[in-house]
Amino acid sequence: MALFDTILHTYNGFEGSAEFALGMQELRRRLPSVRRWYVVNDGDATKPTDFAAWSDASFLLVILNPALLVSDNLQDEL
């Protein structure tokens, strides 16, 4: 399994909630091959071209919605 990095976009006010904490815990459990997690706040002016400068991984997963529900086989499907 290839290692990859993940960029997670958050929304102001959501990142401190219990739901966000539980969702992050589930994402981390279901994506054990993630080397690094980068968190980008909603107000940051981040462009997709910036991502390449942050990561030297072969693969980069960009999650635009932190409320994403993922299945147990997500990593296998990727």
All heavy atoms as a GROMACS GRO file, in nm:
protein
  621
    1MET      N    1   0.086  -0.119   0.000
    1MET     CA    2   0.000   0.000   0.000
    1MET      C    3   0.090   0.124   0.000
    1MET      O    4   0.179   0.136   0.083
    1MET     CB    5  -0.088  -0.002   0.125
    1MET     CG    6  -0.172   0.121   0.148
    1MET     SD    7  -0.294   0.168   0.024
    1MET     CE    8  -0.394   0.024   0.014
    2ALA      N    9   0.066   0.212  -0.094
    2ALA     CA   10   0.143   0.336  -0.105
    2ALA      C   11   0.105   0.433   0.006
    2ALA      O   12  -0.012   0.442   0.044
    2ALA     CB   13   0.119   0.400  -0.240
    3LEU      N   14   0.204   0.503   0.055
    3LEU     CA   15   0.178   0.607   0.153
    3LEU      C   16   0.134   0.733   0.080
    3LEU      O   17   0.179   0.760  -0.031
    3LEU     CB   18   0.303   0.636   0.235
    3LEU     CG   19   0.353   0.522   0.323
    3LEU    CD1   20   0.479   0.566   0.396
    3LEU    CD2   21   0.248   0.479   0.423
    4PHE      N   22   0.048   0.809   0.144
    4PHE     CA   23   0.003   0.933   0.082
    4PHE      C   24  -0.021   1.037   0.190
    4PHE      O   25  -0.026   1.007   0.309
    4PHE     CB   26  -0.122   0.911  -0.004
    4PHE     CG   27  -0.239   0.849   0.067
    4PHE    CD1   28  -0.339   0.929   0.118
    4PHE    CD2   29  -0.250   0.712   0.080
    4PHE    CE1   30  -0.448   0.874   0.184
    4PHE    CE2   31  -0.358   0.656   0.145
    4PHE     CZ   32  -0.458   0.736   0.196
    5ASP      N   33  -0.032   1.163   0.146
    5ASP     CA   34  -0.063   1.275   0.235
    5ASP      C   35  -0.207   1.317   0.210
    5ASP      O   36  -0.262   1.294   0.103
    5ASP     CB   37   0.030   1.392   0.208
    5ASP     CG   38   0.174   1.365   0.252
    5ASP    OD1   39   0.199   1.262   0.316
    5ASP    OD2   40   0.260   1.449   0.221
    6THR      N   41  -0.265   1.380   0.310
    6THR     CA   42  -0.403   1.426   0.299
    6THR      C   43  -0.412   1.573   0.337
    6THR      O   44  -0.355   1.615   0.437
    6THR     CB   45  -0.496   1.344   0.391
    6THR    OG1   46  -0.492   1.208   0.349
    6THR    CG2   47  -0.638   1.393   0.384
    7ILE      N   48  -0.484   1.648   0.256
    7ILE     CA   49  -0.515   1.787   0.286
    7ILE      C   50  -0.663   1.794   0.317
    7ILE      O   51  -0.746   1.753   0.236
    7ILE     CB   52  -0.481   1.880   0.168
    7ILE    CG1   53  -0.330   1.875   0.144
    7ILE    CG2   54  -0.528   2.022   0.195
    7ILE    CD1   55  -0.285   1.951   0.022
    8LEU      N   56  -0.695   1.842   0.435
    8LEU     CA   57  -0.833   1.849   0.480
    8LEU      C   58  -0.874   1.995   0.493
    8LEU      O   59  -0.810   2.072   0.564
    8LEU     CB   60  -0.848   1.780   0.616
    8LEU     CG   61  -0.983   1.793   0.682
    8LEU    CD1   62  -1.087   1.707   0.611
    8LEU    CD2   63  -0.973   1.751   0.828
    9HIS      N   64  -0.978   2.034   0.422
    9HIS     CA   65  -1.034   2.169   0.434
    9HIS      C   66  -1.137   2.168   0.546
    9HIS      O   67  -1.222   2.079   0.551
    9HIS     CB   68  -1.101   2.212   0.303
    9HIS     CG   69  -1.003   2.247   0.198
    9HIS    ND1   70  -0.972   2.377   0.168
    9HIS    CD2   71  -0.928   2.170   0.117
    9HIS    CE1   72  -0.882   2.378   0.070
    9HIS    NE2   73  -0.854   2.255   0.039
   10THR      N   74  -1.130   2.265   0.634
   10THR     CA   75  -1.228   2.275   0.742
   10THR      C   76  -1.312   2.401   0.723
   10THR      O   77  -1.279   2.487   0.642
   10THR     CB   78  -1.159   2.282   0.880
   10THR    OG1   79  -1.083   2.402   0.887
   10THR    CG2   80  -1.071   2.162   0.905
   11TYR      N   81  -1.418   2.409   0.798
   11TYR     CA   82  -1.504   2.526   0.796
   11TYR      C   83  -1.497   2.593   0.932
   11TYR      O   84  -1.498   2.525   1.034
   11TYR     CB   85  -1.649   2.487   0.763
   11TYR     CG   86  -1.661   2.425   0.628
   11TYR    CD1   87  -1.679   2.289   0.612
   11TYR    CD2   88  -1.653   2.504   0.513
   11TYR    CE1   89  -1.690   2.232   0.488
   11TYR    CE2   90  -1.663   2.447   0.389
   11TYR     CZ   91  -1.681   2.310   0.376
   11TYR     OH   92  -1.690   2.255   0.252
   12ASN      N   93  -1.488   2.724   0.934
   12ASN     CA   94  -1.477   2.798   1.060
   12ASN      C   95  -1.590   2.758   1.154
   12ASN      O   96  -1.705   2.754   1.116
   12ASN     CB   97  -1.480   2.948   1.034
   12ASN     CG   98  -1.355   2.996   0.964
   12ASN    OD1   99  -1.248   2.937   0.980
   12ASN    ND2  100  -1.366   3.099   0.884
   13GLY      N  101  -1.554   2.729   1.277
   13GLY     CA  102  -1.652   2.693   1.377
   13GLY      C  103  -1.677   2.544   1.388
   13GLY      O  104  -1.721   2.495   1.490
   14PHE      N  105  -1.647   2.470   1.283
   14PHE     CA  106  -1.674   2.327   1.283
   14PHE      C  107  -1.562   2.247   1.348
   14PHE      O  108  -1.586   2.146   1.412
   14PHE     CB  109  -1.696   2.280   1.139
   14PHE     CG  110  -1.738   2.136   1.126
   14PHE    CD1  111  -1.861   2.094   1.174
   14PHE    CD2  112  -1.656   2.042   1.066
   14PHE    CE1  113  -1.901   1.963   1.163
   14PHE    CE2  114  -1.694   1.911   1.055
   14PHE     CZ  115  -1.817   1.870   1.103
   15GLU      N  116  -1.437   2.296   1.334
   15GLU     CA  117  -1.323   2.216   1.379
   15GLU      C  118  -1.316   2.196   1.530
   15GLU      O  119  -1.250   2.106   1.575
   15GLU     CB  120  -1.192   2.273   1.327
   15GLU     CG  121  -1.161   2.414   1.367
   15GLU     CD  122  -1.220   2.516   1.272
   15GLU    OE1  123  -1.225   2.494   1.153
   15GLU    OE2  124  -1.263   2.622   1.323
   16GLY      N  125  -1.385   2.274   1.608
   16GLY     CA  126  -1.382   2.255   1.753
   16GLY      C  127  -1.494   2.168   1.806
   16GLY      O  128  -1.502   2.141   1.926
   17SER      N  129  -1.577   2.116   1.718
   17SER     CA  130  -1.695   2.040   1.762
   17SER      C  131  -1.661   1.894   1.789
   17SER      O  132  -1.563   1.840   1.738
   17SER     CB  133  -1.805   2.048   1.656
   17SER     OG  134  -1.767   1.975   1.541
   18ALA      N  135  -1.747   1.832   1.867
   18ALA     CA  136  -1.732   1.689   1.897
   18ALA      C  137  -1.749   1.606   1.770
   18ALA      O  138  -1.682   1.503   1.752
   18ALA     CB  139  -1.833   1.647   2.002
   19GLU      N  140  -1.836   1.650   1.681
   19GLU     CA  141  -1.858   1.578   1.556
   19GLU      C  142  -1.732   1.577   1.469
   19GLU      O  143  -1.696   1.477   1.409
   19GLU     CB  144  -1.974   1.639   1.477
   19GLU     CG  145  -2.109   1.619   1.540
   19GLU     CD  146  -2.142   1.729   1.642
   19GLU    OE1  147  -2.056   1.819   1.667
   19GLU    OE2  148  -2.252   1.724   1.697
   20PHE      N  149  -1.663   1.691   1.464
   20PHE     CA  150  -1.540   1.699   1.388
   20PHE      C  151  -1.434   1.607   1.448
   20PHE      O  152  -1.365   1.534   1.375
   20PHE     CB  153  -1.488   1.842   1.382
   20PHE     CG  154  -1.361   1.857   1.304
   20PHE    CD1  155  -1.362   1.852   1.166
   20PHE    CD2  156  -1.240   1.875   1.369
   20PHE    CE1  157  -1.245   1.865   1.093
   20PHE    CE2  158  -1.122   1.889   1.297
   20PHE     CZ  159  -1.125   1.884   1.158
   21ALA      N  160  -1.421   1.607   1.579
   21ALA     CA  161  -1.322   1.521   1.646
   21ALA      C  162  -1.351   1.374   1.617
   21ALA      O  163  -1.259   1.296   1.587
   21ALA     CB  164  -1.323   1.548   1.796
   22LEU      N  165  -1.477   1.334   1.624
   22LEU     CA  166  -1.514   1.196   1.594
   22LEU      C  167  -1.487   1.163   1.447
   22LEU      O  168  -1.434   1.056   1.415
   22LEU     CB  169  -1.661   1.171   1.628
   22LEU     CG  170  -1.712   1.031   1.598
   22LEU    CD1  171  -1.637   0.928   1.680
   22LEU    CD2  172  -1.861   1.023   1.627
   23GLY      N  173  -1.522   1.255   1.358
   23GLY     CA  174  -1.496   1.232   1.216
   23GLY      C  175  -1.349   1.218   1.185
   23GLY      O  176  -1.309   1.131   1.107
   24MET      N  177  -1.264   1.301   1.246
   24MET     CA  178  -1.120   1.290   1.226
   24MET      C  179  -1.066   1.158   1.279
   24MET      O  180  -0.980   1.095   1.218
   24MET     CB  181  -1.047   1.407   1.291
   24MET     CG  182  -1.056   1.536   1.213
   24MET     SD  183  -0.990   1.524   1.046
   24MET     CE  184  -0.819   1.483   1.075
   25GLN      N  185  -1.117   1.116   1.393
   25GLN     CA  186  -1.076   0.988   1.451
   25GLN      C  187  -1.110   0.874   1.354
   25GLN      O  188  -1.027   0.785   1.331
   25GLN     CB  189  -1.146   0.967   1.584
   25GLN     CG  190  -1.112   0.838   1.652
   25GLN     CD  191  -1.188   0.821   1.783
   25GLN    OE1  192  -1.249   0.913   1.835
   25GLN    NE2  193  -1.183   0.702   1.837
   26GLU      N  194  -1.228   0.878   1.296
   26GLU     CA  195  -1.269   0.775   1.201
   26GLU      C  196  -1.187   0.780   1.073
   26GLU      O  197  -1.148   0.677   1.020
   26GLU     CB  198  -1.418   0.787   1.169
   26GLU     CG  199  -1.507   0.738   1.281
   26GLU     CD  200  -1.483   0.590   1.312
   26GLU    OE1  201  -1.493   0.505   1.221
   26GLU    OE2  202  -1.451   0.558   1.427
   27LEU      N  203  -1.160   0.899   1.022
   27LEU     CA  204  -1.077   0.912   0.902
   27LEU      C  205  -0.938   0.855   0.926
   27LEU      O  206  -0.885   0.781   0.843
   27LEU     CB  207  -1.064   1.058   0.860
   27LEU     CG  208  -1.173   1.114   0.770
   27LEU    CD1  209  -1.153   1.263   0.750
   27LEU    CD2  210  -1.176   1.042   0.637
   28ARG      N  211  -0.879   0.889   1.038
   28ARG     CA  212  -0.744   0.839   1.070
   28ARG      C  213  -0.743   0.687   1.085
   28ARG      O  214  -0.650   0.620   1.042
   28ARG     CB  215  -0.690   0.907   1.195
   28ARG     CG  216  -0.655   1.053   1.171
   28ARG     CD  217  -0.610   1.118   1.301
   28ARG     NE  218  -0.602   1.260   1.289
   28ARG     CZ  219  -0.495   1.328   1.245
   28ARG    NH1  220  -0.388   1.263   1.210
   28ARG    NH2  221  -0.497   1.458   1.237
   29ARG      N  222  -0.849   0.633   1.143
   29ARG     CA  223  -0.858   0.488   1.160
   29ARG      C  224  -0.873   0.418   1.025
   29ARG      O  225  -0.813   0.314   1.001
   29ARG     CB  226  -0.977   0.453   1.249
   29ARG     CG  227  -0.991   0.304   1.278
   29ARG     CD  228  -1.110   0.275   1.366
   29ARG     NE  229  -1.237   0.295   1.300
   29ARG     CZ  230  -1.294   0.208   1.215
   29ARG    NH1  231  -1.232   0.098   1.182
   29ARG    NH2  232  -1.412   0.235   1.162
   30ARG      N  233  -0.950   0.478   0.936
   30ARG     CA  234  -0.978   0.415   0.807
   30ARG      C  235  -0.874   0.446   0.700
   30ARG      O  236  -0.876   0.385   0.593
   30ARG     CB  237  -1.116   0.456   0.760
   30ARG     CG  238  -1.223   0.400   0.851
   30ARG     CD  239  -1.360   0.444   0.816
   30ARG     NE  240  -1.453   0.389   0.914
   30ARG     CZ  241  -1.582   0.401   0.906
   30ARG    NH1  242  -1.636   0.465   0.803
   30ARG    NH2  243  -1.660   0.350   0.999
   31LEU      N  244  -0.784   0.537   0.727
   31LEU     CA  245  -0.677   0.572   0.633
   31LEU      C  246  -0.540   0.560   0.702
   31LEU      O  247  -0.470   0.658   0.721
   31LEU     CB  248  -0.697   0.714   0.580
   31LEU     CG  249  -0.823   0.739   0.499
   31LEU    CD1  250  -0.840   0.888   0.471
   31LEU    CD2  251  -0.819   0.659   0.369
   32PRO      N  252  -0.501   0.439   0.740
   32PRO     CA  253  -0.375   0.423   0.815
   32PRO      C  254  -0.250   0.453   0.734
   32PRO      O  255  -0.142   0.471   0.791
   32PRO     CB  256  -0.378   0.277   0.859
   32PRO     CG  257  -0.466   0.209   0.762
   32PRO     CD  258  -0.568   0.310   0.721
   33SER      N  259  -0.259   0.460   0.602
   33SER     CA  260  -0.141   0.487   0.520
   33SER      C  261  -0.112   0.635   0.498
   33SER      O  262  -0.020   0.670   0.425
   33SER     CB  263  -0.155   0.419   0.382
   33SER     OG  264  -0.150   0.279   0.398
   34VAL      N  265  -0.189   0.722   0.561
   34VAL     CA  266  -0.162   0.865   0.548
   34VAL      C  267  -0.035   0.899   0.626
   34VAL      O  268  -0.024   0.869   0.745
   34VAL     CB  269  -0.281   0.951   0.599
   34VAL    CG1  270  -0.244   1.098   0.601
   34VAL    CG2  271  -0.403   0.928   0.512
   35ARG      N  272   0.062   0.960   0.559
   35ARG     CA  273   0.186   1.002   0.625
   35ARG      C  274   0.166   1.130   0.703
   35ARG      O  275   0.211   1.143   0.816
   35ARG     CB  276   0.297   1.030   0.522
   35ARG     CG  277   0.348   0.914   0.447
   35ARG     CD  278   0.463   0.955   0.359
   35ARG     NE  279   0.444   1.087   0.299
   35ARG     CZ  280   0.542   1.156   0.242
   35ARG    NH1  281   0.663   1.109   0.236
   35ARG    NH2  282   0.518   1.274   0.189
   36ARG      N  283   0.105   1.228   0.637
   36ARG     CA  284   0.087   1.360   0.698
   36ARG      C  285  -0.054   1.410   0.671
   36ARG      O  286  -0.109   1.388   0.564
   36ARG     CB  287   0.185   1.462   0.638
   36ARG     CG  288   0.327   1.436   0.671
   36ARG     CD  289   0.414   1.550   0.616
   36ARG     NE  290   0.547   1.498   0.595
   36ARG     CZ  291   0.603   1.478   0.477
   36ARG    NH1  292   0.540   1.509   0.366
   36ARG    NH2  293   0.724   1.429   0.466
   37TRP      N  294  -0.107   1.479   0.769
   37TRP     CA  295  -0.236   1.547   0.755
   37TRP      C  296  -0.210   1.696   0.755
   37TRP      O  297  -0.148   1.750   0.848
   37TRP     CB  298  -0.327   1.513   0.873
   37TRP     CG  299  -0.379   1.374   0.872
   37TRP    CD1  300  -0.316   1.263   0.924
   37TRP    CD2  301  -0.502   1.328   0.818
   37TRP    NE1  302  -0.393   1.152   0.904
   37TRP    CE2  303  -0.509   1.190   0.841
   37TRP    CE3  304  -0.608   1.392   0.755
   37TRP    CZ2  305  -0.617   1.113   0.801
   37TRP    CZ3  306  -0.716   1.314   0.715
   37TRP    CH2  307  -0.720   1.177   0.738
   38TYR      N  308  -0.256   1.764   0.652
   38TYR     CA  309  -0.250   1.909   0.645
   38TYR      C  310  -0.393   1.960   0.661
   38TYR      O  311  -0.484   1.911   0.595
   38TYR     CB  312  -0.194   1.957   0.511
   38TYR     CG  313  -0.055   1.910   0.483
   38TYR    CD1  314  -0.031   1.798   0.405
   38TYR    CD2  315   0.055   1.978   0.534
   38TYR    CE1  316   0.098   1.755   0.378
   38TYR    CE2  317   0.183   1.936   0.509
   38TYR     CZ  318   0.205   1.824   0.430
   38TYR     OH  319   0.333   1.782   0.404
   39VAL      N  320  -0.412   2.058   0.748
   39VAL     CA  321  -0.545   2.114   0.770
   39VAL      C  322  -0.544   2.257   0.718
   39VAL      O  323  -0.459   2.338   0.755
   39VAL     CB  324  -0.583   2.110   0.919
   39VAL    CG1  325  -0.720   2.174   0.941
   39VAL    CG2  326  -0.584   1.966   0.969
   40VAL      N  327  -0.638   2.286   0.630
   40VAL     CA  328  -0.651   2.418   0.568
   40VAL      C  329  -0.783   2.478   0.615
   40VAL      O  330  -0.888   2.418   0.595
   40VAL     CB  331  -0.649   2.408   0.414
   40VAL    CG1  332  -0.668   2.544   0.351
   40VAL    CG2  333  -0.520   2.343   0.367
   41ASN      N  334  -0.776   2.593   0.678
   41ASN     CA  335  -0.898   2.659   0.724
   41ASN      C  336  -0.973   2.721   0.607
   41ASN      O  337  -0.912   2.763   0.508
   41ASN     CB  338  -0.866   2.765   0.828
   41ASN     CG  339  -0.813   2.704   0.956
   41ASN    OD1  340  -0.862   2.602   1.000
   41ASN    ND2  341  -0.712   2.764   1.013
   42ASP      N  342  -1.102   2.729   0.621
   42ASP     CA  343  -1.190   2.778   0.515
   42ASP      C  344  -1.149   2.916   0.464
   42ASP      O  345  -1.159   2.944   0.347
   42ASP     CB  346  -1.334   2.780   0.566
   42ASP     CG  347  -1.433   2.812   0.457
   42ASP    OD1  348  -1.414   2.765   0.344
   42ASP    OD2  349  -1.530   2.883   0.485
   43GLY      N  350  -1.101   3.003   0.552
   43GLY     CA  351  -1.066   3.139   0.513
   43GLY      C  352  -0.932   3.152   0.443
   43GLY      O  353  -0.901   3.257   0.387
   44ASP      N  354  -0.849   3.047   0.444
   44ASP     CA  355  -0.718   3.053   0.380
   44ASP      C  356  -0.733   3.055   0.228
   44ASP      O  357  -0.817   2.987   0.172
   44ASP     CB  358  -0.633   2.933   0.419
   44ASP     CG  359  -0.592   2.936   0.565
   44ASP    OD1  360  -0.606   3.042   0.628
   44ASP    OD2  361  -0.547   2.832   0.616
   45ALA      N  362  -0.651   3.134   0.165
   45ALA     CA  363  -0.653   3.143   0.018
   45ALA      C  364  -0.557   3.040  -0.039
   45ALA      O  365  -0.448   3.072  -0.084
   45ALA     CB  366  -0.616   3.283  -0.026
   46THR      N  367  -0.596   2.914  -0.034
   46THR     CA  368  -0.511   2.806  -0.081
   46THR      C  369  -0.556   2.765  -0.221
   46THR      O  370  -0.674   2.746  -0.246
   46THR     CB  371  -0.522   2.685   0.013
   46THR    OG1  372  -0.494   2.728   0.145
   46THR    CG2  373  -0.425   2.577  -0.026
   47LYS      N  374  -0.460   2.750  -0.310
   47LYS     CA  375  -0.488   2.708  -0.446
   47LYS      C  376  -0.439   2.564  -0.463
   47LYS      O  377  -0.344   2.523  -0.396
   47LYS     CB  378  -0.417   2.798  -0.546
   47LYS     CG  379  -0.456   2.944  -0.536
   47LYS     CD  380  -0.376   3.029  -0.633
   47LYS     CE  381  -0.233   3.023  -0.604
   47LYS     NZ  382  -0.157   3.125  -0.551
   48PRO      N  383  -0.499   2.488  -0.552
   48PRO     CA  384  -0.452   2.350  -0.575
   48PRO      C  385  -0.304   2.342  -0.610
   48PRO      O  386  -0.238   2.246  -0.573
   48PRO     CB  387  -0.539   2.303  -0.692
   48PRO     CG  388  -0.664   2.382  -0.678
   48PRO     CD  389  -0.620   2.518  -0.628
   49THR      N  390  -0.249   2.443  -0.674
   49THR     CA  391  -0.107   2.439  -0.709
   49THR      C  392  -0.017   2.450  -0.586
   49THR      O  393   0.099   2.411  -0.591
   49THR     CB  394  -0.072   2.552  -0.808
   49THR    OG1  395  -0.115   2.677  -0.753
   49THR    CG2  396  -0.137   2.529  -0.942
   50ASP      N  397  -0.071   2.501  -0.475
   50ASP     CA  398   0.006   2.509  -0.350
   50ASP      C  399   0.032   2.371  -0.291
   50ASP      O  400   0.130   2.350  -0.220
   50ASP     CB  401  -0.067   2.593  -0.246
   50ASP     CG  402  -0.081   2.738  -0.286
   50ASP    OD1  403   0.000   2.786  -0.368
   50ASP    OD2  404  -0.174   2.804  -0.236
   51PHE      N  405  -0.056   2.276  -0.318
   51PHE     CA  406  -0.048   2.144  -0.256
   51PHE      C  407   0.082   2.072  -0.290
   51PHE      O  408   0.141   2.005  -0.206
   51PHE     CB  409  -0.166   2.056  -0.295
   51PHE     CG  410  -0.300   2.115  -0.260
   51PHE    CD1  411  -0.411   2.082  -0.332
   51PHE    CD2  412  -0.316   2.202  -0.153
   51PHE    CE1  413  -0.536   2.134  -0.301
   51PHE    CE2  414  -0.439   2.254  -0.120
   51PHE     CZ  415  -0.550   2.220  -0.194
   52ALA      N  416   0.127   2.086  -0.412
   52ALA     CA  417   0.249   2.018  -0.455
   52ALA      C  418   0.370   2.065  -0.376
   52ALA      O  419   0.463   1.989  -0.352
   52ALA     CB  420   0.271   2.039  -0.604
   53ALA      N  421   0.370   2.190  -0.333
   53ALA     CA  422   0.482   2.243  -0.255
   53ALA      C  423   0.481   2.189  -0.112
   53ALA      O  424   0.584   2.187  -0.045
   53ALA     CB  425   0.476   2.395  -0.252
   54TRP      N  426   0.367   2.145  -0.064
   54TRP     CA  427   0.357   2.097   0.074
   54TRP      C  428   0.398   1.951   0.088
   54TRP      O  429   0.439   1.908   0.193
   54TRP     CB  430   0.214   2.108   0.125
   54TRP     CG  431   0.159   2.245   0.131
   54TRP    CD1  432   0.227   2.363   0.112
   54TRP    CD2  433   0.025   2.282   0.159
   54TRP    NE1  434   0.142   2.468   0.126
   54TRP    CE2  435   0.018   2.422   0.155
   54TRP    CE3  436  -0.090   2.210   0.186
   54TRP    CZ2  437  -0.099   2.491   0.178
   54TRP    CZ3  438  -0.207   2.279   0.209
   54TRP    CH2  439  -0.212   2.418   0.205
   55SER      N  440   0.382   1.875  -0.017
   55SER     CA  441   0.394   1.730  -0.005
   55SER      C  442   0.489   1.674  -0.109
   55SER      O  443   0.487   1.715  -0.225
   55SER     CB  444   0.256   1.667  -0.021
   55SER     OG  445   0.266   1.527  -0.027
   56ASP      N  446   0.567   1.574  -0.068
   56ASP     CA  447   0.650   1.501  -0.164
   56ASP      C  448   0.600   1.358  -0.180
   56ASP      O  449   0.669   1.273  -0.233
   56ASP     CB  450   0.796   1.503  -0.119
   56ASP     CG  451   0.817   1.435   0.016
   56ASP    OD1  452   0.717   1.401   0.083
   56ASP    OD2  453   0.933   1.417   0.055
   57ALA      N  454   0.477   1.332  -0.134
   57ALA     CA  455   0.419   1.198  -0.145
   57ALA      C  456   0.383   1.169  -0.290
   57ALA      O  457   0.358   1.260  -0.370
   57ALA     CB  458   0.294   1.189  -0.058
   58SER      N  459   0.377   1.043  -0.323
   58SER     CA  460   0.337   1.002  -0.458
   58SER      C  461   0.190   1.032  -0.484
   58SER      O  462   0.151   1.055  -0.598
   58SER     CB  463   0.361   0.852  -0.478
   58SER     OG  464   0.497   0.823  -0.466
   59PHE      N  465   0.110   1.027  -0.377
   59PHE     CA  466  -0.033   1.052  -0.390
   59PHE      C  467  -0.076   1.153  -0.285
   59PHE      O  468  -0.023   1.155  -0.174
   59PHE     CB  469  -0.112   0.922  -0.370
   59PHE     CG  470  -0.078   0.817  -0.471
   59PHE    CD1  471   0.011   0.717  -0.438
   59PHE    CD2  472  -0.132   0.819  -0.598
   59PHE    CE1  473   0.045   0.619  -0.530
   59PHE    CE2  474  -0.099   0.722  -0.691
   59PHE     CZ  475  -0.010   0.622  -0.657
   60LEU      N  476  -0.175   1.233  -0.321
   60LEU     CA  477  -0.226   1.337  -0.233
   60LEU      C  478  -0.378   1.330  -0.236
   60LEU      O  479  -0.439   1.342  -0.343
   60LEU     CB  480  -0.178   1.473  -0.279
   60LEU     CG  481  -0.210   1.594  -0.195
   60LEU    CD1  482  -0.144   1.584  -0.058
   60LEU    CD2  483  -0.165   1.720  -0.265
   61LEU      N  484  -0.439   1.310  -0.121
   61LEU     CA  485  -0.585   1.306  -0.110
   61LEU      C  486  -0.631   1.442  -0.058
   61LEU      O  487  -0.584   1.488   0.046
   61LEU     CB  488  -0.627   1.196  -0.013
   61LEU     CG  489  -0.776   1.188   0.021
   61LEU    CD1  490  -0.858   1.153  -0.102
   61LEU    CD2  491  -0.798   1.084   0.130
   62VAL      N  492  -0.721   1.506  -0.130
   62VAL     CA  493  -0.775   1.636  -0.090
   62VAL      C  494  -0.919   1.615  -0.048
   62VAL      O  495  -1.002   1.570  -0.128
   62VAL     CB  496  -0.767   1.739  -0.204
   62VAL    CG1  497  -0.826   1.873  -0.160
   62VAL    CG2  498  -0.622   1.756  -0.248
   63ILE      N  499  -0.950   1.647   0.077
   63ILE     CA  500  -1.086   1.635   0.129
   63ILE      C  501  -1.141   1.775   0.145
   63ILE      O  502  -1.092   1.853   0.227
   63ILE     CB  503  -1.088   1.559   0.263
   63ILE    CG1  504  -1.030   1.419   0.244
   63ILE    CG2  505  -1.229   1.554   0.320
   63ILE    CD1  506  -1.014   1.340   0.374
   64LEU      N  507  -1.241   1.808   0.064
   64LEU     CA  508  -1.296   1.943   0.064
   64LEU      C  509  -1.407   1.961   0.167
   64LEU      O  510  -1.440   2.074   0.201
   64LEU     CB  511  -1.350   1.977  -0.075
   64LEU     CG  512  -1.245   1.979  -0.186
   64LEU    CD1  513  -1.312   2.004  -0.320
   64LEU    CD2  514  -1.139   2.082  -0.157
   65ASN      N  515  -1.463   1.854   0.216
   65ASN     CA  516  -1.572   1.863   0.313
   65ASN      C  517  -1.538   1.780   0.436
   65ASN      O  518  -1.532   1.657   0.426
   65ASN     CB  519  -1.702   1.816   0.251
   65ASN     CG  520  -1.822   1.840   0.339
   65ASN    OD1  521  -1.809   1.853   0.460
   65ASN    ND2  522  -1.939   1.847   0.280
   66PRO      N  523  -1.516   1.842   0.551
   66PRO     CA  524  -1.477   1.766   0.670
   66PRO      C  525  -1.589   1.680   0.726
   66PRO      O  526  -1.566   1.597   0.813
   66PRO     CB  527  -1.436   1.874   0.770
   66PRO     CG  528  -1.515   1.993   0.729
   66PRO     CD  529  -1.525   1.985   0.579
   67ALA      N  530  -1.710   1.695   0.676
   67ALA     CA  531  -1.823   1.614   0.723
   67ALA      C  532  -1.838   1.486   0.640
   67ALA      O  533  -1.938   1.419   0.648
   67ALA     CB  534  -1.951   1.696   0.718
   68LEU      N  535  -1.737   1.454   0.563
   68LEU     CA  536  -1.738   1.336   0.479
   68LEU      C  537  -1.752   1.209   0.562
   68LEU      O  538  -1.682   1.192   0.663
   68LEU     CB  539  -1.608   1.330   0.400
   68LEU     CG  540  -1.583   1.211   0.310
   68LEU    CD1  541  -1.676   1.221   0.189
   68LEU    CD2  542  -1.439   1.209   0.266
   69LEU      N  543  -1.840   1.121   0.521
   69LEU     CA  544  -1.853   0.989   0.584
   69LEU      C  545  -1.784   0.890   0.492
   69LEU      O  546  -1.810   0.886   0.372
   69LEU     CB  547  -1.999   0.951   0.602
   69LEU     CG  548  -2.080   1.043   0.692
   69LEU    CD1  549  -2.226   1.002   0.690
   69LEU    CD2  550  -2.025   1.039   0.834
   70VAL      N  551  -1.695   0.810   0.548
   70VAL     CA  552  -1.620   0.716   0.466
   70VAL      C  553  -1.646   0.573   0.510
   70VAL      O  554  -1.676   0.546   0.626
   70VAL     CB  555  -1.468   0.745   0.470
   70VAL    CG1  556  -1.439   0.883   0.415
   70VAL    CG2  557  -1.412   0.730   0.609
   71SER      N  558  -1.633   0.483   0.417
   71SER     CA  559  -1.653   0.341   0.446
   71SER      C  560  -1.522   0.279   0.492
   71SER      O  561  -1.414   0.336   0.476
   71SER     CB  562  -1.705   0.269   0.322
   71SER     OG  563  -1.607   0.275   0.220
   72ASP      N  564  -1.533   0.159   0.546
   72ASP     CA  565  -1.413   0.089   0.595
   72ASP      C  566  -1.316   0.053   0.483
   72ASP      O  567  -1.197   0.037   0.508
   72ASP     CB  568  -1.453  -0.040   0.669
   72ASP     CG  569  -1.504  -0.013   0.809
   72ASP    OD1  570  -1.466   0.090   0.868
   72ASP    OD2  571  -1.582  -0.095   0.860
   73ASN      N  572  -1.364   0.042   0.361
   73ASN     CA  573  -1.275   0.002   0.251
   73ASN      C  574  -1.226   0.122   0.168
   73ASN      O  575  -1.176   0.104   0.058
   73ASN     CB  576  -1.345  -0.099   0.161
   73ASN     CG  577  -1.462  -0.040   0.086
   73ASN    OD1  578  -1.516   0.064   0.124
   73ASN    ND2  579  -1.502  -0.107  -0.021
   74LEU      N  580  -1.236   0.243   0.220
   74LEU     CA  581  -1.195   0.362   0.145
   74LEU      C  582  -1.051   0.352   0.097
   74LEU      O  583  -1.022   0.376  -0.019
   74LEU     CB  584  -1.212   0.488   0.229
   74LEU     CG  585  -1.157   0.616   0.166
   74LEU    CD1  586  -1.234   0.651   0.038
   74LEU    CD2  587  -1.161   0.732   0.262
   75GLN      N  588  -0.961   0.314   0.184
   75GLN     CA  589  -0.820   0.309   0.146
   75GLN      C  590  -0.797   0.208   0.036
   75GLN      O  591  -0.722   0.233  -0.058
   75GLN     CB  592  -0.734   0.276   0.268
   75GLN     CG  593  -0.586   0.281   0.237
   75GLN     CD  594  -0.504   0.288   0.360
   75GLN    OE1  595  -0.497   0.392   0.424
   75GLN    NE2  596  -0.439   0.179   0.394
   76ASP      N  597  -0.863   0.094   0.041
   76ASP     CA  598  -0.849  -0.007  -0.064
   76ASP      C  599  -0.902   0.045  -0.197
   76ASP      O  600  -0.846   0.018  -0.303
   76ASP     CB  601  -0.922  -0.135  -0.026
   76ASP     CG  602  -0.861  -0.204   0.095
   76ASP    OD1  603  -0.740  -0.183   0.119
   76ASP    OD2  604  -0.934  -0.276   0.164
   77GLU      N  605  -1.012   0.120  -0.192
   77GLU     CA  606  -1.071   0.175  -0.313
   77GLU      C  607  -0.984   0.284  -0.375
   77GLU      O  608  -0.982   0.301  -0.496
   77GLU     CB  609  -1.210   0.231  -0.285
   77GLU     CG  610  -1.312   0.124  -0.250
   77GLU     CD  611  -1.336   0.026  -0.363
   77GLU    OE1  612  -1.343   0.069  -0.479
   77GLU    OE2  613  -1.347  -0.094  -0.335
   78LEU      N  614  -0.910   0.357  -0.292
   78LEU     CA  615  -0.822   0.461  -0.344
   78LEU      C  616  -0.704   0.398  -0.415
   78LEU      O  617  -0.652   0.443  -0.510
   78LEU     CB  618  -0.772   0.552  -0.231
   78LEU     CG  619  -0.876   0.640  -0.166
   78LEU    CD1  620  -0.816   0.710  -0.046
   78LEU    CD2  621  -0.931   0.741  -0.265
   0.00000   0.00000   0.00000
